[in-house]
Amino acid sequence: MKDIEIKIINPLMGDSIPIPKYETKGSAGIDLRACIEEKVLLAAGTTFMVPIGFAMYLEAVSYTHLTLPT
């Protein structure tokens, strides 16, 4: 099993915004949080790209576990 390493790119991540983690037993993935400082109000039919505060690179499709910085 290979681990996936991530790079924190927003200083709010891990400080005022929690680092993503598995929140539910048996879940298929980690819970992400919007890495924004102000509330965003979306009108019907509009889109908004939500920053998540980190970047990751998947070198191969054989990864099965995500290692997050502590």
Buried (B, 14 or more C-beta within 10 A) or exposed (E): EEEBEBEBEBEBBBEEBEBBEEEEEEEEEEEEBEBBEEEEEEEEEEEEEEEBBBEEEEEEEEEEEBEBEE
